[in-house]
């Protein structure tokens, strides 16, 4: 599957021309997660230890998943930079000075 250009996707395995495809990818939304797998792990005529291990690892990962901490993006810079991030799907707020908390990240353009 081709890596999406926006959204909270995490490619776990990259491949293809210019590494633009990912047969194993995670998508996060709120407190949930979807794991997309196009790895060749089923339909085998003989046992494949690597495919069995990968399947086991994926099931364990999904069953114990907890969402990572979310950070608020603050932006300081030109409006063209802000528009770029908004088009990429990044929710940003204006930075009005002051000290940042660990839950915030500052984007300077």
N, C-alpha and C positions, 0 to 999 in steps of 0.2 A: 504494500500500500504506500502511496506517495505521502511523504510527510506534509501535513497541513502547514500553511504559512502563518496561521494565527490560531490562538486557542491554547489551552494548557495541556499540550501534548508532550510526552517525554519518550523519544525513541530509545529503545533499549538495545536493539540490534540494528545497525545501519548497513546498507548495501546498495548495489546498483550503480548506475552512472552518476558520478559526482556525489555519491552517498545520499541521494535524494529519496530513497525508499527505505522503509523499515518493516520487516516482517513481524516484529514484536514491539508493540508500542502501548504506552499507558496514557489514558486521558483522565484528567481530574476535573470534577465539577462539584463545588461545595464540599461536603464531607464525603462524597463518594468517588469511585474510581471504576473505569472500564479498562480491561486489559485486552487489547486486540492481538491475536496470535495467528499468523499465517505460516508458522514454522511447520515443517513436515514431521508431525509427531503421531499421526494416526494412519490407519490403513496399511500397515506393514504386514508382510507375509511371515516375517521372523521377528523375534524380540530384538529390540534395539535399546541397549542400556542408556545411551545418550538421550534418546527421545523420552524414555521413561523418567529419567532424572529431571529433564527440563519440564515435563508435565507436572511432576511432583513438586518441583520448586515453584512453578507458577501457582498451583493450587494452595500451597502453604503461604505464599506471598499475599494472594488475594484474601485468604481467610484471616490473616493477621494484620491487614492493612489498617493504618490509622493516618488521617490526613496530616501533611506537614503544616507547620505554622504558616499563616498567611501574612504577608507584609503589605502595607499601603504604600503605593508609589506616589512620591511628590515630585513635581517638575518645576525647574527653574530654567528659563531660556526663551528662545524665540517661539512664536506661535507655529511656525512650520514644523518644528520639532515636536511640539505637542500634538499637532494634527497627525504626524507620522505614527506616534505611539497609539493614538486613539484609533486609527485605521488598522493597526496591528492587533487591536482588541485589548489593549492595556488600559485599565481604568486608572486614571491619574487625577490627582488634586494639585492645586497650586501650592508652591512652597512660599510661605510668607516670612521666612526667617525663623530663628529660634533653634533650640536644641532638638535633635532627632531622638526618637525612642528606638529601642531594638526592633519594634514592629514596623518601622518605616524604612524606606529606601529612597535616596535622593537621586534623581536623574537630572544632570546638568547638561543643557544643550547650548 
